[in-house]
Each structure stands twice: as C-alpha cells, then as structure tokens.
Amino acid sequence: LVGCVVSPNDFSFKALSTTRQCALNIPTVELAAQVVACGNATGAQVDKFASVGLTPRPARLIAAPLIAECYASLECRVVDTRLRNRYGFFVLEVVQAWTSPSVKAPRTLHHRGYGVFMVAGETIKLASRMR
Amino acid sequence: LVGCVVSPNDFSFKALSTTRQCALNIPTVELAAQVVACGNATGAQVDKFASVGLTPRPARLIAAPLIAECYASLECRVVDTRLRNRYGFFVLEVVQAWTSPSVKAPRTLHHRGYGVFMVAGETIKLASRMR
C-alpha cells in the first residue's frame, strides 16, 4: 500500500477519483528538469508526455500509461478514499511493480518545495533485525 | 499535518492511541547506529534514552520528551484515527517545531529495510513555480 496526498486543485485529484487508478513513476536526478516541467504544467490543458518529452509505455493492469524514462513504476488502484475530502489523502494498492534491472544505484529526488530537491543515492548498511 | 504508519505490534501504537501525542525526532546519518538500536529495542521493556545513549529534552506542548541529539523535532497531536485499525495510519498535527540553526545541511536517513538506509543530503535547485 502507498499513501498519497494530492491537492484538490490538481487535475490528478479528479483523475484519481474517477478512474480509481494511477501509475506512480519514480524519477532519478537525471530527470529533474522533466519533473519540474511536469509540476509546472497541468494535464487538464496539455499532454505532458509530448510537452515535456517523455515516452508513454503501456501498463499491464491499468489504463494509465507508465513513463518509460523512469527506472521504476508502480501500477496502483485506489482502495480507500475515507480521508480524501478532508486531507486529499488516497490509499493506493500496488497491483504491479516494474523496475529496470540495469539501474543499480538510483539517485532519487525529494522535493522540498520551490524547485529545491534533496538527492538520495548514497546507501549505508548496519547490522539490524529491523525489516 | 504528517501521516504516519505504525505497526500494531509496536509499543508506539498503543502509546499513540492512549496519549494521542508524540514527538517526531529527525536524525541525521551521524546517528545511524542509535537509530538501529532504537529500532531493535522496544519501549515496552527498556528506557531507550538510557539504553541507546540519547538525551531527553522537555517538549513545550506535549508530555513526551524530544531527543536532544536530533537536529529537528516535531511535537504532534493525533487528529484522525479513522485509518488506524485498518492500516496503522495516524494523522498527526504538528503543534510545535524545533530545528537546530547550526545544522545547515542535514544528511537524513531513509530506511529501505534490513538495516539498509539511503542517505539524502545533496541538494539541487531548479527554476520552478512549484510550491
């Protein structure tokens, strides 16, 4: 399961509510410019695949396309909307996951707002019984 | 608001449910060993501050103590438990935030499971209208 907050002002809010499906595509730092371009456009007005320069790839279990440039994609169904109207919070169930085996050490992005991203990539391992 | 999943097997689940308060203390990579030690102990049996070697600091608005070694702490109240029993999901409201002004570039930890952590710290900035 994945929890996801979407602003009711975003086109994605309506799309999630009506289709009850979505793809979560995980970008790496190499795609930062495209991530920002996606964030500054709205799917209500433009085809972001074309305007941003990304490649749609058919999903297996949902109608929404995946983004071929992303090293990992999660096909999801909306399973709980009890907190949607109050917080914009959707509970998603991942029904199919994809990952690119050639990407061994993805450097992922975490938006801190206003175009500032933290980059994660360095990995450390400690002895632990934690799952 | 912060959303937080806690296993019903964890002592924190009961504590959150009864006190309806908690502190979220954000560690940096320098505290990785202590993070693992906390994850491998249970507050039901030991005082983790003593066993792990961390320093409690009184909070302002909640009864739970903060962790002095963490560069940021959030004092929280539980505001919604509708998804608690099904998913272990709590909605928290941050009522007081603390940050150490001397820590300019915190390197934060993201647990991938089994003692493996991604470290974020590098920051990039792109021109964007995104908030």
Interface residues (C-beta under 8 A of the other chain):
Chain A: L1 G3 V5 V29 A32 A33 V36 G39 N40 D80 R82 L83 R86 Y87 F89 V91 T108 H110 H111 R112 G113 Y114 G115 V116 F117 M118 V119 A120 G121 E122 T123 I124 K125 L126 A127 S128 R129 M130 R131
Chain B: L1 G3 V5 V29 A32 A33 V36 G39 N40 D80 R82 L83 R86 Y87 F89 V91 T108 H110 H111 R112 G113 Y114 G115 V116 F117 M118 V119 A120 G121 E122 T123 I124 K125 L126 A127 S128 R129 M130 R131
